[in-house]
Amino acid sequence: MYDYKFIRIDISKWNNNPKEDYREIIRREARDGWELVQIFAPSLAAAGFSKYFEIILKRKM
Protein backbone atom coordinates (compact mmCIF):
# COMPACT_ATOMS: atom_id res chain seq x y z
CA MET A 1 0.00 0.00 0.00
CA TYR A 2 1.21 3.51 -0.81
CA ASP A 3 0.73 6.98 0.55
CA TYR A 4 0.47 9.70 -2.11
CA LYS A 5 1.45 13.34 -1.96
CA PHE A 6 0.48 16.12 -4.39
CA ILE A 7 2.45 19.36 -4.59
CA ARG A 8 1.05 22.20 -6.68
CA ILE A 9 3.51 24.49 -8.46
CA ASP A 10 2.04 27.68 -9.90
CA ILE A 11 3.28 28.98 -13.25
CA SER A 12 3.98 32.68 -13.75
CA LYS A 13 1.59 34.31 -16.18
CA TRP A 14 4.31 36.80 -17.15
CA ASN A 15 7.07 34.47 -18.31
CA ASN A 16 5.37 31.03 -18.23
CA ASN A 17 8.02 29.66 -15.81
CA PRO A 18 7.37 27.75 -12.60
CA LYS A 19 7.31 29.98 -9.52
CA GLU A 20 9.34 27.38 -7.56
CA ASP A 21 12.27 25.15 -8.46
CA TYR A 22 10.48 21.85 -9.03
CA ARG A 23 13.79 19.97 -9.33
CA GLU A 24 14.76 20.99 -5.81
CA ILE A 25 11.33 20.03 -4.49
CA ILE A 26 11.69 16.55 -6.01
CA ARG A 27 15.19 16.16 -4.54
CA ARG A 28 14.02 17.31 -1.10
CA GLU A 29 11.03 14.97 -1.11
CA ALA A 30 13.20 12.04 -2.30
CA ARG A 31 15.42 12.52 0.77
CA ASP A 32 12.26 11.98 2.85
CA GLY A 33 11.46 8.72 1.06
CA TRP A 34 9.04 10.01 -1.59
CA GLU A 35 9.30 8.69 -5.16
CA LEU A 36 8.25 10.74 -8.20
CA VAL A 37 5.29 9.20 -10.00
CA GLN A 38 4.35 11.93 -12.46
CA ILE A 39 4.24 15.64 -13.17
CA PHE A 40 0.73 16.56 -14.26
CA ALA A 41 -0.10 19.83 -16.05
CA PRO A 42 -3.78 20.31 -16.92
CA SER A 43 -4.70 22.68 -19.74
CA LEU A 44 -6.74 25.30 -17.97
CA ALA A 45 -5.78 28.75 -19.24
CA ALA A 46 -6.37 30.42 -22.57
CA ALA A 47 -4.60 28.90 -25.56
CA GLY A 48 -4.19 25.59 -23.74
CA PHE A 49 -1.46 26.69 -21.32
CA SER A 50 -1.53 25.48 -17.75
CA LYS A 51 -1.71 27.84 -14.78
CA TYR A 52 -0.02 25.24 -12.61
CA PHE A 53 1.29 21.71 -12.51
CA GLU A 54 1.28 19.08 -9.81
CA ILE A 55 4.11 16.86 -8.70
CA ILE A 56 2.70 13.45 -7.75
CA LEU A 57 4.79 11.44 -5.30
CA LYS A 58 4.37 8.13 -3.50
CA ARG A 59 6.01 6.11 -0.74
CA LYS A 60 5.25 2.84 0.98
CA MET A 61 3.13 3.08 4.09
JOFENTA-V325339 format. One record per pair of residues at least 12 apart in sequence whose ideal C-beta (glycine too) atoms are under 8 Angstrom apart, sorted by the first residue. I is the first residue (numbers start at 1). J is the second residue. Records with the same first field share a line. If there is no record, write none. Layout:
I: J + J
This chain:
1: 60 + 61
2: 58 + 59 + 60 + 61
3: 58 + 59 + 60 + 61
4: 37 + 56 + 57 + 58
5: 29 + 34 + 56 + 57 + 58 + 59
6: 54 + 55 + 56 + 57
7: 25 + 29 + 54 + 55 + 57
8: 52 + 53 + 54
9: 22 + 25 + 52 + 53 + 54 + 55
10: 51 + 52
11: 49 + 50 + 51 + 52 + 53
13: 45 + 51
16: 49
18: 53
22: 39 + 53 + 55
25: 55
26: 55 + 57
29: 55 + 57
33: 59
34: 57 + 58 + 59
35: 57 + 58 + 59
36: 55 + 56 + 57
37: 56 + 57 + 58
38: 56
39: 53 + 54 + 55 + 56
40: 53 + 54 + 56
41: 53 + 54
